Amino acid sequence: MALYVHIPFCLSRCHYCDFNTYAGMDGWMGAYVSALGREALQIAESASAAPRLASIYLGGGTPSRLSPADLTCLVAAILQAFTLEPSAELSLEANPGELAPAFLESARSLGFNRISLGMQAGEDRALRFLGRRHTHAQTVEAVGRSRQAGFANLSLDLMAGVPGQDLPAWQTTVEQALALEPEHVSVYALSVEPGTALEGQVARRRVAAPDDDLAADMLDWLDERLEGAGFLQYEISNWARGPAGPAQQPACACRHNLTYWTNEPYLALGAGAHGYACGVRTANVRPIPDYVRRVEARAAALRFPISLAAETWRQVGAEEAARDSMLLGLRLTHTGVSRAGYVARHGLPAWEAMLTVAQPLVEAGLLEWLEAGARLRLTARGRRLGNRVFRAFV
């Protein structure tokens, strides 16, 4: 089982961000960390046995805004509530512009062995457009500090299709990222999300909307460049150092995120966090004060995995679970969906039902069979038209 912990605090909100994040609320941080610990205990005490964690992921927001003391208290509370497997992956996200050596040293001493830095771009102009507060020089410095602290598994996030960024500028960003020798790269095409500052700028015609065709050209070039640099694309937006066998993920793939894409159970702590365990999907209340007040009620969790912070929860039926496994599994661009694994989990009738949807997509060149029909995955064309594929299964 995996555990996601949401840290919603930011120094400022990026122009494109629609996540549950808040600027100017650092005064709540101490109470929030305490509430995370209480929520962890509520969930653990409602389980029949202490959940065993194969991964922990601190996302946000900006987890690196936590003080070393708060990070230590948080990890102690998690370890009090749950059992951590010896080979567990412990990941955290960090902003390159505010990554202190003391935080990194504390994180490493607490067992964190993977770090994801929000580089986003190599051009400072593009970073300013996105509302990022760091420069590329600070990204270089953050990578150096992370290595010095002992992080041997480092990921960089990049953003493609930033208005004003042409293909040569994108190529320069990718080369700058590769020069930092990460083990993992995540790449997302910029999109205009409702309620964001970017949406307002586009609506007022202060900036142009992202060019989808140009972004596609950027991603096509990226595929070839990263493959040549020794990376394997194992998910639509993610590359990791390889190699890997036909049914294997690269060694530096994010094990926590693989839990999501294989539709396996994960618990979630924090404001706005979403979890899925025992066939139940949960969503916590979003505002920080509401989250803290709910958890401080000190009552027992409703039933595993539903904590007092949960605003909504629902049982996932067999048909929906089978569909989710296909939709999520097809995001795994290297391995795809295993027929044997799918049938063992959801039954042969569910597999045959999915085939009625999949076969026309195979004939259209969007899906392909591997290993004489043992695996189904997206083609190169299907990766670019993924939304068309996924809509067919909904």
Secondary structure, DSSP 4 states (H G I P E B T S, - for coil): -EEEEEE-EESS--TT--SS-EES-GGGHHHHHHHHHHHHHHHHHHSSSPPEEEEEEEEES-GGGS-HHHHHHHHHHHHHHSEEEEEEEEEEEE-GGG--HHHHHHHHHTT--EEEEEEE-S-HHHHHHHT----HHHHHHHHHHHHHHT---EEEEEEE--TT--HHHHHHHHHHHHHT--SEEEEEE----TTSHHHHHHHTTSSPPP-HHHHHHHHHHHHHHHHHTTEEEEETTEEEE----TT---TTS-HHHHHHHTT--EEEESTT-EEEETTEEEEE--SHHHHHHHHTT-PPPSBTTB-TTEEEEEEPPHHHHHHHHHHHHTT-TTT-EEHHHHHHHH-HHHHHHHHHHHHHHHHTTSEEEETTTTEEEE-HHHHHTHHHHHHHH-
